[in-house]
């Protein structure tokens, strides 16, 4: 089961993730935030957007929105945006 180990706000609607399988990638949530929905609308405010937190390896906001780490991982992989982290020798 994939988990998000860390998430770093990069600006705009971009978040850099480190996943539990030693991969990382940057997710641009602009298209997600542009969709209609009561849980998505608050994310249009950048201050609110960057108030995300991790809970049990998932990306969450205080309004109850939770994004699946597996879905984020799969989306980044399908777009060719997932990279393997280099381990120190």
WOLINRA-V495810 format. One line per field, one symbol per residue. phi: phi as a letter, one per 20 degrees, with the letter a starting at -180 (. if undefined). psi: psi as a letter, one per 20 degrees, with the letter a starting at -180 (. if undefined). A space follows every 10 residues. Layout:
phi->???
psi->???
This chain:
phi->.fceebbcfd olddcedddf emdbadddeg ffffffqfee gfffefffgf efbdclndec cfeofcdfff ffgfffffem decefeefe
psi->ppqphqpppi rckpppqpri kkrqrppojg hghiqqphhh ghihohgggj jrrpokjqpq rijipppphg ggghggghik jpqpqpqp.
